[in-house]
Amino acid sequence: MGRIDERLKELGIALPAPRTPMANYVPAVRVGNLVYTAGQVSAAAGREFKGKLGQDLDVEAGRQAARMCAINCLGALLSQVDSLDRVKRIVRVGAFVQSAAGFDQQPAVANGASDLLVEVFGEAGKHARAAVGVNELPLGFAVEIDLIAEVE
């Protein structure tokens, strides 16, 4: 078991297999030393977060949803490398938050993903990020996250 596997176990996190794509795409693509994940939604292990932040869900639920998305991203990333110990750095995270009119706490929601990545990878988990409010997300999911990782 690698260092990152041990860290995930300490955090009580079991990575899911990548979700079956909803259309004609793949969960992740490796180009050279970069892995790009497809957007991962806020659903896993029979639990899902749906609805609009600021209307149906509060910021804390949004943070949990973003954390779930980041865990799903790590599962997708693992489809392109044999171990998460090969991750040199998380480069960028894109966070899309289904938001009610007037909701402006997208960065606070996205912190659920960012904090998880730093918990798992330490300094190598710090990344550039965009946190964007959107009117709708596929199938009503509350949050969608994608990421780019540099790997060995």
Buried (B, 14 or more C-beta within 10 A) or exposed (E): EEEBEEBBEEEEBEBBEBBEEEEEEEBBBBEEEBBBBBBBBBBBEEEBBBBBBBEBBEBEBBBBBBBBBBBBBBBBBBBBBEBBBBBEBBBBBBBBBBBBEEBEBBEBBBBBBBBBBBBBBEEBBEBEBEBEBEEEBEEBBBBBBBBBBBBE
